[in-house]
């Protein structure tokens, strides 16, 4: 008989970055439904809907406006989290930027935006939260990366560089922090039906080609990732660290 208590995260404290929409919002709501208390952040002020939904679920939530690419913002985010809850058990690094463009057309500012948000932001959050987890001698860090970090796709070179960096960061942190009972893993989604992907890929013919490349012939919905996140946040994954779970409907299996 399965010990379902292994997946119990009730009353754990989870910090989710980039939680105003898309994957981050779905993950925050999913963790709340599983009983976790939450800190959610976004660099915009569009957290109201996420906070409202989570409050209706009945767990505690703190919404913070923070730019994860800025050390001072991350410090204040973590400080407010510890002041409010006393600990952080789970970090879901999700805040990210996506620009679909050939490298020859990229500006230095666009490069900095992607690398600073997608890679430096993960480093700053993992480092700052990790210091608290080291004191606790426990913690779960889950980094949302992308299958773009595993192989080339058209017009994604800069984005892919940031996502490949996240995979390397995940493995390095897992090795360094295993002695503190901190698990660090990554999830690499393929195509997910979010506002960002719709904005960047409005071409129906392009999306038809993408879906034809996926054996399941559909995009993932953001809330479909929640089960994997709960697994990695729970005791069920205590012996898993430095791993990458690919969540792509079989896309990379075709390579």
RAVENNOR-V697402 format. One record per pair of residues at least 24 apart in sequence whose C-alpha atoms are under 8 Angstrom apart, sorted by sequence separation. I is the first residue (numbers start at 1). J is the second residue. If there is no record, write none. Layout:
# RAVENNOR-V697402
I;J  I;J
This chain:
# RAVENNOR-V697402
10;34  11;35  12;36  13;37  14;38  15;39  16;40  17;41  18;42  20;44  29;53  33;57  35;59  37;61  38;62  39;63  40;64  41;65  42;66  43;67  9;34  10;35  11;36  12;37  13;38  14;39  15;40  16;41  17;42  18;43  25;50  29;54  32;57  39;64  41;66  42;67  43;68  8;34  9;35  10;36  11;37  13;39  15;41  20;46  28;54  95;121  193;219  9;36  10;37  20;47  32;59  68;95  143;170  192;219  193;220  194;221  19;47  20;48  94;122  191;219  192;220  193;221  194;222  220;248  20;49  21;50  93;122  190;219  191;220  192;221  193;222  220;249  20;50  190;220  192;222  219;249  19;50  218;249  93;125  217;249  93;126  216;249  214;248  215;249  216;250  91;126  214;249  215;250  41;77  214;250  215;251  214;251  91;129  213;251  215;254  88;129  141;182  143;184  145;186  146;187  147;188  213;254  39;81  138;180  139;181  140;182  141;183  142;184  143;185  144;186  145;187  146;188  147;189  148;190  115;158  119;162  134;177  137;180  138;181  139;182  140;183  141;184  142;185  143;186  144;187  145;188  146;189  147;190  88;132  89;133  114;158  115;159  118;162  119;163  122;166  137;181  138;182  139;183  140;184  141;185  142;186  143;187  144;188  145;189  146;190  87;132  88;133  114;159  118;163  137;182  142;187  144;189  87;133  119;165  123;169  134;180  69;116  111;158  115;162  119;166  133;180  185;232  69;117  93;141  114;162  118;166  134;182  68;117  87;136  89;138  90;139  91;140  92;141  93;142  94;143  133;182  74;124  78;128  89;139  90;140  91;141  92;142  93;143  94;144  17;68  69;120  70;121  74;125  78;129  88;139  89;140  90;141  91;142  92;143  93;144  94;145  69;121  90;142  92;144  102;154  103;155  42;95  68;121  71;124  75;128  102;155  68;122  74;128  101;155  102;156  103;157  69;124  100;155  101;156  102;157  103;158  183;238  185;240  68;124  100;156  185;241  186;242  188;244  190;246  68;125  99;156  183;240  184;241  185;242  186;243  187;244  188;245  189;246  190;247  191;248  183;241  184;242  185;243  186;244  187;245  188;246  189;247  190;248  183;242  184;243  185;244  186;245  187;246  188;247  189;248  190;249  99;159  187;247  188;248  98;159  190;251  178;241  174;241  175;242  174;242  173;242  24;94  171;241  172;242  23;94  24;95  171;242  13;85  170;242  171;243  15;88  170;243  13;87  14;88  13;88  14;89  15;90  16;91  17;92  18;93  19;94  12;88  13;89  14;90  15;91  16;92  17;93  18;94  19;95  12;89  13;90  14;91  15;92  16;93  17;94  18;95  167;244  12;90  14;92  16;94  17;95  18;96  142;229  142;232  142;233  140;232  141;233  140;233  98;196  147;246  100;200  99;200  147;248  147;252  90;233  23;194  22;194  21;194  22;195  21;195  22;196  30;223  27;222  31;226  26;222  27;223  30;226  34;230  26;223  27;225  23;222  27;226  31;230  22;222  23;223  26;226  23;225  27;229  9;230  7;230  7;231  9;233  9;234  8;234  7;234  8;235  6;234  7;235  6;235  7;236  6;236
